[in-house]
Amino acid sequence: MKKKSVSQSAFFKLRVLLGVLLCFAGVTIALLALGKASAQPRISAVQTNRPWNGFAVATKIAPWVMEHTANGQQAEFFVVLSDQADLSGAASLPTKAEKGRYVYTTLLTKAQSTQEPILQLLRDSGIEYQPFYIVNAILVKGSRELADTLAARPDVARVEGNPVIHNDLPQPGAAEETPSVPTTIEPGIQYTHAPQVWALGFTGQNIVIAGADTGVRWTHNALKPHYRGWDGQNANHNYNWHDSIHNSTGNPCGNDSLQPCDDFGHGSHTIGTAIGDDGMGNQVGMAPGAKWIGCRNMDNGNGTPARYIECMEWFLAPYPLNCTTSEGDPTKAPDITTNSWGCPPSEGCTMGNELQAAVEAQAAAGIQMVVAAGNDGPSCGSIDHGGQAGPPSFYAASYTVGALVNGTDSIASFSSRGPVTIDGSNRTKPDITAPGTSVRSAWRGSDTDYRSIQGTSMATPHIAGAMALLWCALPSLRNQITLSRDALNNAAVHIGSTACGTAGPPNNVYGWGRIDIAAAVGMPSPTATPSPTPTATGTPSACAPSTPSPTATATATATATATASVTPSDTPTPTATATATATGSSTPRPTPTPRHRPTPPPRS
C-alpha cells in the first residue's frame, strides 16, 4: 500500500485546524448575542410585536404622523381599521327612519365587533383613545413606537393624523341695534324667492336643520323659538345639542358645554340664515317654520378632523348629554346639516377617505349635507387647491354652495371655483349659488345682536333653508338626496360662465345657477333617477312629517309661532324679484347629469 505524501498530510491538518477555529467563533458569537439580548430593558405591551418589515409599516403611517412623533414627540392620530362597513343596503329603504336605523346599526355593529382587540391593547398600556363608528377608526394619543406597533397589525389599514385646522372665518361688521320697526325681509331671502313659498303656507314645518359650526347662542330672539330643545317654557338640550370641543384653553364656552353656546358668532349667524325669525320683523331666515339643533365643531374657528367627525357621528344618531354613541337615536337625526368649515391639506389635513366616508354615511341615512365652497377664489380650481381649500367642499356627496353678490347674479370674487382635480375626477363644483355678501343675521353678542358679514359660509344656509322649504312643500322628495338636489338644480336660474370651463349648466363658477326655491316648489318633479318613494307632483301638498318628531310639544309650539310671524300679506315681493323669477322660468334647464350616488360602495 502506498504512503500519503508529506504535502497531503500537512493540508489535512490545516483543514482540521480551520474547522476548529470556525466552530469556536460561532459559539462565541452566539454567547455574545444571548448576553446582549438578556441585557435589554423590558418593553411595554404595545411594542412587543414590532415588525421586521419596517418599510411596509412606514407606508401605512401618514407623513404628518411621522413628523409629529419624531424625536420622542407624542401626537393625536387615527387608527383606521381595514374592515369598514358596507352601507349599500340603505339605498333600497324608502324612508329616512329606515335608512337612519340601518346605517346606524350597521356602522356601530361593525365598529364594536372589530375594535375590541385594539381597545384592549390600549387599555392595558394606559393609552388615551376615543373610538368612532361613523368611520371604523380609533383616535389615540401616543408616540412613534405606538404608531409603528398599531400600523403593523393586519387589521389596521393606515394611521392618519389629527392636526389642528384654523378656519379663516369672516369677521363681522359693527354691532347693530335692533331696529324698532323692521321694514323688510332680508334682501338675500327675497332674492331666493322664499317669501313666495311662505305665501303658499310652507315655511319648513317638521324639518330639522343642524348647524356644525362655532356653536349657537340659543337664547337669541331670532333663534330660540325655533330650537328643537325649547317647548315655549322649558329647555331640554338632550338630543338637541352636542359639544365636540374637549380640550380648549380660554374659550368663552369652555369645554363640553351642556347647553348651546357660540364662542365666535359665526354659528349663530349661519343657523339664523337657515331658520331665523324673531316674530317682530327680523326675518333673517329662509325656513322660519323649521327647527334647528347644533353641534360645536370649532374652537374659535379651530377644528380638527376628530371634532368634525364627532359632530357628523352625533348628527347620524343624536344621544343625550353625558352619554355615549351607544345611546344614539337615529330617529332624532336632522334632515339637513349646514357646514361652513374645511380641512385643508395646507394645514396638515391629509387624511385618507375618513371624512368622505362620514359625509357619505349621512347621505346614506337620508341626511343632506350642505357645504360652503370656500373663500379661495377667484382662481379656477381653487375649490381644492386654494390656501384654505380642502374637504368636504369637493366631495360628490356634499351639496356645495358658491356665493353671489347679494341682490345680483354676479359671483363674489372670493367664491371658490372648480373643477375638482385633487381626486382626478374633474368634477364640476360648486353645485349651486346663493347670496353671500352683506348678509345680515344673528350674532353672539346679545339676544338682539345682528351683524352683516360675507363669505360662502353665508350663502350655504340659504341652500339648507331652501331644501327645508322644498321638503315641506313636496314631502315625497323628503330625504331623497339625489332627486331633491336635481329639483333645486333644475329650477335654478342658470348663469353662464366660460371662465373655468364650459358655460354649462352646470359650470365651475355658478354650478347650476342661482337658487330659485319658488320655481323648485312649483315645477314638475325631476325624473333623472328612479326613487323608492312615489314621484312628487308639481302641486305642493300639505306638510307632513315622515318620521316621529323628537319633541312633539316643541314642534307644535314653534310651528304656530312661525306661522303667526310669517304672514303672506306682510311679505311684499319687490319688482326685481318678480323679474328674476320670470327670467329663470323662461330658460329651459337640462336634467342634471348623474352624480355620485350618496350611498358609499362597499369598503373592505
LUMBA-494868 format. One record per residue (C-alpha): residue in three letters; x, y, z. Coordinates in steps of 0.02 Angstrom, whole numbers, padded with zeros to 5 digits, always signed. Layout:
AlaXYZ...
END
This chain:
Met+00000+00000+00000Lys+00068+00171-00045Lys+00101+00304+00092Lys+00025+00481+00088Ser+00143+00615+00033Val+00207+00748+00156Ser+00109+00887+00068Gln-00056+00792+00081Ser-00032+00763+00269Ala+00001+00949+00301Phe-00154+01001+00204Phe-00263+00883+00305Lys-00201+00955+00470Leu-00234+01132+00409Arg-00415+01090+00367Val-00444+01018+00539Leu-00372+01172+00622Leu-00480+01291+00519Gly-00635+01190+00562Val-00600+01201+00748Leu-00571+01390+00737Leu-00735+01417+00643Cys-00834+01317+00770Phe-00757+01416+00912Ala-00800+01580+00826Gly-00982+01527+00802Val-01003+01480+00984Thr-00925+01645+01039Ile-01045+01747+00930Ala-01195+01652+00994Leu-01146+01682+01175Leu-01119+01868+01144Ala-01290+01883+01061Leu-01376+01797+01206Gly-01288+01909+01329Lys-01338+02067+01236Ala-01519+02012+01224Ser-01529+01974+01410Ala-01461+02148+01448Gln-01603+02237+01354Pro-01737+02325+01460Arg-01915+02256+01463Ile-02035+02345+01344Ser-02221+02382+01355Ala-02359+02276+01280Val-02386+02393+01134Gln-02207+02368+01075Thr-02191+02180+01081Asn-02243+02148+00902Arg-02128+02266+00809Pro-02120+02204+00629Trp-01964+02155+00539Asn-02027+02242+00381Gly-02013+02423+00438Phe-02034+02493+00262Ala-02205+02412+00241Val-02263+02482+00408Ala-02200+02657+00368Thr-02305+02663+00210Lys-02461+02645+00318Ile-02417+02795+00426Ala-02460+02970+00362Pro-02315+03092+00342Trp-02397+03211+00468Val-02391+03074+00600Met-02210+03033+00559Glu-02163+03217+00577His-02258+03249+00738Thr-02197+03091+00826Ala-02013+03119+00783Asn-01884+03142+00921Gly-01994+03070+01057Gln-02145+03182+01025Gln-02323+03124+01053Ala-02468+03166+00938Glu-02651+03125+00909Phe-02685+03009+00763Phe-02820+02896+00694Val-02800+02709+00684Val-02910+02666+00535Leu-02964+02485+00529Ser-02960+02383+00370Asp-03136+02315+00394Gln-03260+02454+00352Ala-03449+02437+00346Asp-03547+02415+00185Leu-03694+02536+00182Ser-03759+02494+00008Gly-03914+02412+00081Ala-03981+02581+00138Ala-04014+02638-00041Ser-04166+02525-00062Leu-04251+02578+00100Pro-04394+02701+00068Thr-04398+02811+00224Lys-04274+02912+00323Ala-04319+02816+00481Glu-04273+02651+00398Lys-04117+02720+00316Gly-04057+02800+00477Arg-04083+02645+00584Tyr-03998+02534+00456Val-03846+02648+00437Tyr-03826+02675+00624Thr-03843+02491+00668Thr-03730+02432+00528Leu-03591+02555+00570Leu-03600+02532+00758Thr-03603+02342+00747Lys-03452+02341+00632Ala-03352+02452+00750Gln-03398+02356+00906Ser-03357+02188+00827Thr-03186+02237+00759Gln-03111+02368+00876Glu-03104+02272+01040Pro-02931+02189+01018Ile-02852+02359+00986Leu-02950+02443+01126Gln-02894+02308+01248Leu-02713+02335+01196Leu-02732+02522+01225Arg-02815+02497+01394Asp-02679+02379+01452Ser-02547+02508+01405Gly-02636+02658+01479Ile-02655+02744+01311Glu-02786+02882+01284Tyr-02911+02841+01148Gln-03082+02886+01075Pro-03173+02758+00966Phe-03278+02811+00816Tyr-03407+02713+00719Ile-03464+02826+00575Val-03294+02778+00507Asn-03216+02624+00588Ala-03069+02711+00672Ile-02994+02749+00843Leu-02915+02914+00893Val-02763+02890+01004Lys-02626+02997+01076Gly-02455+02918+01076Ser-02278+02900+01014Arg-02194+02839+00855Glu-02172+02668+00936Leu-02360+02657+00964Ala-02395+02711+00785Asp-02272+02580+00720Thr-02348+02443+00825Leu-02527+02481+00775Ala-02482+02502+00591Ala-02401+02329+00595Arg-02567+02246+00637Pro-02655+02163+00490Asp-02823+02234+00548Val-02759+02413+00530Ala-02768+02495+00359Arg-02674+02655+00398Val-02628+02782+00531Glu-02685+02961+00494Gly-02653+03125+00586Asn-02771+03237+00683Pro-02699+03412+00654Val-02775+03573+00720Ile-02853+03665+00572His-02877+03853+00575Asn-03033+03909+00482Asp-03014+04089+00424Leu-03191+04141+00473Pro-03261+04305+00406Gln-03255+04450+00528Pro-03419+04537+00569Gly-03463+04717+00539Ala-03508+04837+00679Ala-03641+04785+00802Glu-03816+04840+00755Glu-03956+04892+00868Thr-04117+04800+00835Pro-04225+04918+00730Ser-04381+04971+00820Val-04491+04933+00671Pro-04401+04822+00542Thr-04466+04867+00371Thr-04423+04719+00259Ile-04367+04540+00242Glu-04179+04522+00217Pro-04130+04551+00034Gly-04047+04381+00013Ile-04204+04292+00074Gln-04308+04391-00050Tyr-04188+04358-00194Thr-04207+04170-00173His-04397+04192-00179Ala-04427+04109-00012Pro-04570+04229+00033Gln-04669+04163-00116Val-04659+03989-00041Trp-04709+04055+00130Ala-04863+04131+00048Leu-04916+03954-00001Gly-04909+03904+00183Phe-04741+03816+00179Thr-04611+03883+00299Gly-04513+03724+00334Gln-04630+03645+00460Asn-04575+03474+00526Ile-04400+03490+00450Val-04245+03494+00562Ile-04085+03584+00511Ala-03924+03556+00607Gly-03778+03676+00616Ala-03598+03614+00629Asp-03502+03771+00671Thr-03436+03879+00814Gly-03594+03844+00915Val-03757+03940+00933Arg-03822+04075+01052Trp-03982+03979+01078Thr-04069+04117+01177His-04059+04241+01033Asn-04231+04309+00993Ala-04221+04252+00812Leu-04164+04076+00859Lys-04243+04024+01023Pro-04422+03999+00957His-04353+03880+00826Tyr-04240+03774+00937Arg-04299+03594+00947Gly-04250+03592+01130Trp-04369+03734+01177Asp-04553+03699+01209Gly-04603+03878+01244Gln-04572+03865+01431Asn-04429+03743+01463Ala-04266+03695+01380Asn-04210+03516+01353His-04039+03503+01272Asn-04036+03313+01266Tyr-04027+03253+01085Asn-04027+03435+01028Trp-03851+03495+01068His-03677+03420+01070Asp-03506+03495+01101Ser-03356+03411+01020Ile-03233+03534+01099His-03146+03442+01241Asn-02975+03521+01261Ser-02984+03708+01226Thr-02895+03837+01332Gly-02975+04004+01374Asn-03129+03976+01265Pro-03281+04079+01322Cys-03389+03923+01308Gly-03264+03812+01398Asn-03260+03627+01357Asp-03404+03503+01341Ser-03536+03638+01360Leu-03702+03566+01419Gln-03804+03697+01328Pro-03785+03781+01158Cys-03650+03913+01162Asp-03563+04011+01025Asp-03381+04057+01053Phe-03367+04166+00896Gly-03535+04215+00820His-03516+04125+00654Gly-03627+03978+00703Ser-03769+04089+00764His-03759+04185+00600Thr-03768+04032+00488Ile-03910+03945+00579Gly-04001+04112+00582Thr-03995+04124+00393Ala-04069+03950+00384Ile-04215+03972+00506Gly-04207+04140+00596Asp-04358+04249+00635Asp-04392+04341+00797Gly-04577+04365+00762Met-04554+04553+00770Gly-04496+04587+00593Asn-04318+04522+00592Gln-04348+04393+00456Val-04170+04336+00426Gly-04201+04152+00388Met-04256+04050+00238Ala-04364+03923+00330Pro-04432+04001+00490Gly-04551+03856+00519Ala-04408+03730+00530Lys-04320+03676+00689Trp-04133+03681+00725Ile-04011+03580+00827Gly-03823+03608+00840Cys-03650+03537+00867Arg-03496+03642+00903Asn-03351+03578+00797Met-03235+03730+00803Asp-03144+03812+00948Asn-03145+03996+00897Gly-03126+03938+00718Asn-03002+03799+00754Gly-03059+03625+00708Thr-02984+03452+00694Pro-03038+03301+00592Ala-03091+03218+00755Arg-03205+03364+00800Tyr-03281+03365+00627Ile-03311+03177+00627Glu-03381+03180+00804Cys-03516+03305+00754Met-03560+03206+00597Glu-03572+03049+00704Trp-03687+03137+00828Phe-03797+03202+00686Leu-03817+03024+00623Ala-03891+02968+00790Pro-03900+03105+00924Tyr-03877+03050+01104Pro-03912+03136+01270Leu-03789+03245+01364Asn-03651+03149+01453Cys-03696+02990+01359Thr-03609+02887+01226Thr-03640+02836+01047Ser-03721+02675+01107Glu-03868+02782+01168Gly-03888+02861+00996Asp-04062+02878+00922Pro-04066+02894+00731Thr-04250+02948+00736Lys-04189+03112+00811Ala-04065+03144+00669Pro-04083+03308+00573Asp-04144+03312+00394Ile-04012+03436+00335Thr-03845+03497+00401Thr-03764+03664+00358Asn-03574+03662+00358Ser-03453+03808+00340Trp-03288+03727+00389Gly-03142+03649+00297Cys-02995+03532+00319Pro-02858+03597+00203Pro-02702+03494+00164Ser-02604+03656+00180Glu-02633+03643+00368Gly-02591+03459+00381Cys-02761+03384+00342Thr-02701+03243+00231Met-02823+03110+00286Gly-02873+02964+00177Asn-03059+02943+00149Glu-03114+02957+00330Leu-03203+03124+00310Gln-03277+03069+00145Ala-03343+02909+00224Ala-03426+03011+00362Val-03508+03128+00234Glu-03569+02980+00132Ala-03638+02893+00286Gln-03750+03044+00319Ala-03810+03039+00139Ala-03845+02853+00153Ala-03953+02893+00305Gly-04053+03021+00206Ile-03968+03175+00281Gln-03922+03312+00157Met-03754+03391+00198Val-03745+03568+00127Val-03566+03634+00119Ala-03482+03801+00085Ala-03371+03803-00070Gly-03238+03905+00020Asn-03167+04079+00002Asp-03012+04046-00104Gly-03074+04123-00268Pro-03063+04187-00400Ser-02939+04061-00472Cys-03005+03911-00567Gly-02978+03751-00467Ser-02970+03849-00304Ile-03101+03735-00227Asp-02966+03605-00196His-02803+03699-00222Gly-02830+03864-00130Gly-02739+03911+00029Gln-02889+03859+00137Ala-02960+03733+00014Gly-02998+03557+00069Pro-03136+03433+00106Pro-03282+03420+00121Ser-03322+03552-00012Phe-03262+03450-00161Tyr-03343+03283-00117Ala-03480+03222-00234Ala-03594+03186-00086Ser-03580+03367-00024Tyr-03706+03491-00095Thr-03581+03631-00122Val-03629+03815-00122Gly-03544+03964-00204Ala-03577+04145-00158Leu-03662+04282-00259Val-03651+04468-00231Asn-03812+04497-00135Gly-03955+04553-00248Thr-03863+04514-00409Asp-03816+04367-00519Ser-03631+04409-00509Ile-03514+04287-00424Ala-03423+04354-00270Ser-03238+04370-00306Phe-03190+04263-00155Ser-03304+04116-00200Ser-03201+03961-00239Arg-03211+03889-00415Gly-03197+03715-00489Pro-03158+03597-00564Val-03107+03467-00436Thr-02941+03391-00488Ile-02867+03332-00323Asp-02952+03163-00341Gly-02936+03152-00531Ser-03125+03169-00556Asn-03129+03339-00644Arg-03296+03358-00553Thr-03394+03519-00577Lys-03408+03622-00418Pro-03493+03718-00343Asp-03664+03638-00367Ile-03769+03796-00343Thr-03754+03977-00285Ala-03843+04093-00164Pro-03819+04268-00091Gly-03657+04279+00008Thr-03613+04463+00034Ser-03687+04588+00157Val-03791+04450+00236Arg-03871+04505+00399Ser-03911+04376+00532Ala-03900+04336+00717Trp-03737+04359+00816Arg-03675+04305+00985Gly-03660+04474+01073Ser-03836+04479+01144Asp-04010+04412+01110Thr-04042+04561+00995Asp-03870+04565+00910Tyr-03866+04560+00720Arg-03715+04577+00606Ser-03683+04583+00419Ile-03540+04476+00352Gln-03490+04393+00190Gly-03424+04226+00131Thr-03481+04063+00056Ser-03523+04022+00238Met-03665+04148+00220Ala-03726+04076+00054Thr-03732+03897+00120Pro-03876+03912+00245His-03983+03993+00109Ile-03974+03824+00022Ala-04003+03725+00182Gly-04160+03828+00212Ala-04214+03808+00031Met-04201+03619+00047Ala-04310+03629+00203Leu-04442+03726+00106Leu-04434+03600-00037Trp-04460+03452+00079Cys-04600+03542+00169Ala-04693+03582+00008Leu-04656+03417-00081Pro-04650+03283+00055Ser-04621+03140-00067Leu-04448+03214-00103Arg-04404+03220+00081Asn-04235+03142+00117Gln-04219+03081-00063Ile-04049+03160-00086Thr-04018+03146-00272Leu-04195+03187-00326Ser-04200+03338-00211Arg-04036+03407-00274Asp-04097+03383-00451Ala-04257+03478-00411Leu-04160+03629-00346Asn-04033+03619-00487Asn-04165+03609-00623Ala-04256+03759-00553Ala-04101+03867-00529Val-04081+04024-00634His-03939+03975-00750Ile-03793+04096-00756Gly-03672+04051-00895Ser-03484+04067-00874Thr-03338+04001-00975Ala-03208+04067-00853Cys-03164+03894-00787Gly-03230+03778-00923Thr-03388+03760-01024Ala-03536+03878-00997Gly-03647+03736-00936Pro-03759+03715-00850Pro-03677+03671-00738Asn-03514+03767-00740Asn-03368+03787-00620Val-03414+03963-00564Tyr-03601+03960-00531Gly-03640+03774-00536Trp-03819+03754-00595Gly-03852+03937-00556Arg-03940+04044-00427Ile-04063+03958-00312Asp-04247+03992-00350Ile-04347+03898-00220Ala-04515+03960-00283Ala-04480+03884-00454Ala-04423+03721-00374Val-04582+03706-00273Gly-04695+03749-00420Met-04609+03649-00558Pro-04640+03465-00600Ser-04530+03342-00510Pro-04369+03290-00599Thr-04361+03113-00664Ala-04174+03090-00683Thr-04160+02947-00558Pro-04291+02820-00502Ser-04348+02849-00323Pro-04405+02716-00200Thr-04547+02835-00150Pro-04689+02900-00260Thr-04636+03041-00375Ala-04687+03214-00318Thr-04815+03308-00420Gly-04799+03488-00472Thr-04936+03541-00349Pro-04874+03568-00171Ser-04960+03464-00038Ala-04980+03492+00148Cys-04826+03470+00257Ala-04823+03304+00346Pro-04682+03229+00448Ser-04611+03068+00380Thr-04531+03023+00548Pro-04588+03050+00727Ser-04541+03219+00800Pro-04420+03202+00945Thr-04508+03339+01045Ala-04691+03347+00999Thr-04730+03495+01109Ala-04585+03598+01044Thr-04629+03562+00864Ala-04810+03613+00885Thr-04765+03773+00976Ala-04634+03828+00853Thr-04743+03793+00703Ala-04879+03902+00773Thr-04755+04040+00813Ala-04677+04036+00641Thr-04843+04037+00552Ala-04902+04185+00653Ser-04744+04285+00620Val-04734+04250+00434Thr-04897+04313+00360Pro-04908+04317+00170Ser-04986+04490+00172Asp-04834+04556+00265Thr-04709+04493+00137Pro-04715+04606-00015Thr-04620+04545-00166Pro-04508+04677-00248Thr-04515+04707-00435Ala-04338+04639-00453Thr-04393+04475-00377Ala-04534+04453-00499Thr-04421+04493-00645Ala-04292+04367-00590Thr-04425+04234-00574Ala-04488+04263-00749Thr-04313+04258-00822Gly-04268+04099-00732Ser-04426+04005-00776Ser-04417+04050-00960Thr-04250+03964-00987Pro-04260+03776-01016Arg-04146+03681-00900Pro-04074+03512-00943Thr-04089+03370-00822Pro-03934+03365-00712Thr-03807+03236-00761Pro-03800+03084-00647Arg-03689+03117-00497His-03605+03005-00372Arg-03733+02905-00275Pro-03749+02958-00094Thr-03730+02779-00033Pro-03545+02733-00022Pro-03484+02575-00107Pro-03428+02427-00002Arg-03264+02462+00084Ser-03152+02317+00128
END
